[in-house]
Amino acid sequence: MEETSRSPSVPDVRDYPTLLADLKTRVRSAQVKAALSVNHELIQLYWEIGRSILAAQDREGWGTKVIDRLAGDLRHEFPEMKGFSPRNLKYMRRLAEAWPDSSIVPQLVAQIPWGHIRTILDKIGEPALREYYIQKTIEHGWSRNVLALQIESRLYDREGQAVTNFAETLPAPQSDLARQTIKDPYIFDFLSLGPEASEREVHQSLLVNLRDLLLELGTGFAFIGSEYRLEVGGQEYYLDLLFYQARLHCYVVIELKVGAFKPEFSGKLNFYLSAVDDRLRDPAVDQPSIGILLCQETNRVIAEYALRDMTKPMAVTTYLTRALPEAMREVLPAVEEIEHIFAGATLDIKGEASFIIRRSDGTIVEKGDEK
């Protein structure tokens, strides 16, 4: 009796995309776990090296030159390994100085990459602040550049500082999380606007720089629309900015105000939140909507009184733009003047550090030429 050959069964085409997506997810998850494990072991090794250097220097009275010698010997012994430069060994010593307790290294410090740790060591001296920014990096998955930006903008001092009525209008877990989500002030240093800029100019500039705006607002904000239209009682109303906050599971209405906060702003925002809760919010999924009043100036006492009896959760906070100083703006040419001067200009590269710009009329402006 002849044996019938069997070909491998072909998966049902309808099931294949699901199978492939599942396998991709598993592989990526394994890659992340492997990377975290390697990073954990690496940071632990660096801490142990730093601790050994500290102990030897204290015991033998060695100076910093021993680090140069160690760096050369280690690189000679382990040529395939990077990270044994004198500079890096000094960072390892600083790591062991900053966290002398070995138990905190695997629990906290080893959860972030070495580059992030170096940034924190360079920019922060206070232990509590160091731990704060490590926790935030773990929580939000910040890149090294974003971490540096958050440190430089003093996030620790700004987070949770806005005037709010969250404690009175939201349940305890939601109110605490919402309060920590709001900053005061917000720093819009990516806006090149003077103090005389109108609300519309600020609004339009924020939209042009939407990526930077979302970064400053923080993790979880998803942009829905600007000048978002709502119809109430046969009349049209427009919300300045509408977001959805994924971590809070709620809509967030942001109203921009040039100038100081006024009590009547909160009444209008309360009205907008009522409309959003009625027209957009799904009570089975979404938490109550939150409003943020962004003003150039805020008197905290007036803001507290204004929010005290409001029924909708709101925050009053300020925003800062780092415009050029008035004296500098007076001497610098306007954009239109620059465009006119260099219209049709050509650029000739003369060398690594020299170039020539020819105006359309044939005149030349060379690097270093002040005419």
LINVEN-V130051 format. One line per field, one symbol per residue. ss: DSSP state (~ for helix, > for strand, _ for the rest). psi: psi as a letter, one per 30 degrees, with the letter a starting at -180 (. if undefined). burial: I if it has 16 or more other ideal C-beta (glycine too) atoms within 10 Angstrom, else O. A space follows every 10 residues. Layout:
ss->???
psi->???
burial->???
This chain:
ss->__________ __~~~~~~~~ ~~~~~~~~~~ ~~~~~~~~~~ ~~~~~~~~~~ ~~~~~~~~~~ ____~~~~~~ ~~~~~~~___ _____~~~~~ ~~~~~~~~__ _~~~~~~_~~ ~__~~~~~~~ ~~~___~~~~ ~~~~~~~~~~ ___~~~~~~~ ~~__~~~~>_ __>>_~~~~_ _~~~~~~~~~ ~_>__>>___ ________~~ ~~~~~~~~_~ ~~~~~~~___ >>>>>>>>>> >>__>>>>>> >>>>>____> >>>>>>>>>> __~~~~~~~~ ~~~~~~~~~_ _________> >>>>>>>__~ ~~~~~~~~__ ___>>>>>>> _____~~~~~ ~___~~~~~~ ~____>>>>> >__>>>>>__ ___>>>____ _
psi->kkkkkklkkk kkeefeeeee eeeeeeeeee eeeeeeeeee eeeeeeeeee eeeeeeeeef gkafffeeee eeeeeeeiff klghleeeee eeeeeeeeif jfffeeedeg flleeeeeee eefkfkeeee eefeeeeeef hkleeeeeee eegheeffkg flklgeeffl leeeeeeeef fkljlkjiff kiklfgklee eeeeeeeehe eeeeeeelkf kkkelkhkkk kkhglkkkke kklkjeefhl kkkkkkkkal kkefeeeeee eeeeeeeefe kjffeklklk kkjjlekkje eeeeeefegk fkklkkllkk kilkkeeefe fklleeeeee egkgllkkkf aegklkkklf gflkjlkfkg .
burial->OOOOOOOOOO OOOOOOOOOO OOOOOOOOOO OOOOOOOOOO OOIOOIIOII IOIIOOOOOO OOOOOOIOOI IOOIIOOOOO OOIIOIOIII IIIIIIOIIO OOOIIOOOII IIIIOIIIII IOOIOOOOII IIIIOIIOOO OIOIOOIIII IOIOIIOIIO OIIIIIOOII OOOIIOIIIO IIIIIIIIOI IOIOOOIOOO OIIOIIOOIO OOIOIIIIOI IOOOOIOIOI OOOOOOOOII IIIIIOOIOI IIIIIIIIOO IOOOIIOOII OIIOIIIOOO IOOOOIIIII IIIIIIOIIO OOIOOIIOOI OIIIIIIIIO IOIOOOOOOO OOOOOOOOOO OOOOOOOOOO OOOOOOIIOO OOOOIOOOOO O
